[in-house]
Amino acid sequence: MNKDEMSFTDSEKLRKKAEEKLKAKLVKKEVPTVESDIKRLLHELQVHQIELEMQNEELRLAYQTAETALKKYTMLYDFAPMGYFTLDSLGTICELNFTGADMLGDRRFALINSNFKLFVSQDSLPEFLVFINKIFSGNAKERCEVMLGYDNNPLCQVYMEGIVTGDEGKCLLSVLDISEFKKGKKI
């Protein structure tokens, strides 16, 4: 289909296409002759019905396109090989992917509304707090390395990059486990 065939947001184009389709239908079947007012009303209803059918088809195609994009980007986010987090200004986890949940050692939905600071080891906490403060006080991307852990139980060494989004004022945080690199092993 070309662009003109699917551009039904312009009412004049839509009406013209509907009129053409109706004429094609009427050629195929005989319409009994009736008074001109009834014919005109019938014609208007038929044109309107075809307009609605065409708009419905366009909406169906747009819905399919949106569903395909949603599946694609859900897969990209949820199953990415690095942890993705969305934090508010207090450090509360608003969203995270499966890799991020795995890094923190818990189920994804159990971690939502937890404070990310609780998962940073005591030794790395000062560096993390400086990192978070820089992110929320500026517009630039910030980075740091910290050790994740809780209750004196180290989880992994990570490299983080974060930036605050414009309208929502939330921090988008990407977290990469670099424990193996720090040990000097090849992955």
N, C-alpha and C positions, 0 to 999 in steps of 0.2 A: 504494500500500500504506500502511495506517496503521501507527502505532507498535506496536500490540499484535500485529499480524501478523508483525513482524520482530524482536520482542524474544524471542530464543531462548536468552538466557543464563540465564533462570530455568528450572530443570529441570521444575518442575511445569507451567508454561505450555507448555513444549516437549512434554511428555508428553501433555497434554490435546489440543494441536493435532494431534499425531501420531495419537492415538487417533481423533480425528474424521476425519482423512484416511483412515485404515485402514477405518473403518466405511463411509465413502463408497465405497471401492474394493470392499469385500466385498459391498455391495449390488449392485454392477454385475456381479460374477461369483459363481457358486455355489462354495462351498468344500465339498468332500466331507466327510461326517461321519466323524470318527475318534474315537479315545479322547480323553477330556478332557485328559489330560496332554499329548498331542501337539498338540492344539488350542491349549492354553495356551502351550506352547513356541513354536509357530508364530506365534501372536499376538504374543508378546513379541519374537520376531525381526523380525517385520514392523513392529511399532511402533518398534523400535530402528533398523531400516533407514530408516524415514521420518524419525525424529529426526535421523539422520546426514545424510540428503538435505537437510533443512531447514537444519541447521547449515552444511552445505557451501554452500548457496545464500547464506546470510548472509555467510559468509567470502568468497565470490566477489564479492559486492556491496561488501564492505568493501575488498577488494583493488582493485577498480576505482576506488573513491573515493580510495584512497591513491595509486594510480598517476596519476590526474588531478591531484591536489594536487601531487604530486612534479613532474610536467611543468610545471605552472603556476609553481611557485616556482623551479624550475631556470631557466626562461625569464626570470623577474624578476631573478634574481641574475646569471646569465651574461651577459645582454644589456642590462643596465641602462646608462643613459647616463653613469654616473659609476663610478669605480673603487672596488671593494670588496676589502678585504684583511683577512685574519685573521693577526695577528702574535703570536708568543709574547713572553715578557718580555725576551728578548735582541734582539728586532726581526726575528727570522727569519720569513719569509713562509710561513705554513702553508697558506693558501688565497687565491685571488684570482680575479676574474672577467676576462672578455676585455677590457673597457675598461681595467682596471688594468694588464694585460699590455701593452696598446697604449701606455699612458702611459709605461711603463718601457722600451718599445722592444724587447721580446723576446717569445718564445712563452710562453704561460701555464705549461705544465708545466716549461719550462726555468727559470722563476723560483721555483718552489716550493723551499723550503729555502735560498734566497738571503737575505741580510740586507738589509732595506729601507734601512738606513743607507747602503749602497753606492750607492743611487740618489738620494741627497740631495746637492745641490751643496755644496762645501766652505764657501761663504759662509753657507748656511742650516743647516748641520749643528748648530751650537750651539743654535739655536732648536728644531730638531727633537728634539735630545736632552733639552732641558728639557720639551718637550711629552710625549715618551714617559715620562719619569720622573714627571711629574704624573699621567699616566693610570694607571700601575701603582702609584702610591702613594696614590691616592684612589679614590673611587667615583663621581666626577662626570664628565660629558662634558667633554672638553677640545677646544680648536680652535686652529689656527695656519695661517699661510701660509708656504710654503717654495718654493724653486726646486728642481725635480728635475733631475738631471743627473749625469754621471759622466765621468771622464777629461777634465775641463774642457770638456765638451760639454753645454750646457744643453738640457734637454728641454722643460720647461714650468713655468710658475708655477701652483701648486695651493693650494687651500684644503682643509684636512683637519679632520675631526671624528673623535674616537675615544673609546671607552669600553671598560672591561674587563668581560667576561662573568663572571657569578657563579661557577659551579662549575669551569669549565675554566681560568679565570684568563688568558684570551687577550684581546687587544685587537681589537675590531671597528673597522675604520678605513674611513671613506668619504672619497674623494679626488675633488675636482672641479677640472678644468682651468680656470683663470681667466685664462689668457694673453691672450685676446682682450679681456676686460674691462679688463685692465691697460693694453692698448694704446689703449683708448678706442674700440674698434670695436664695433658692434652685431653680435650673432650672429643 
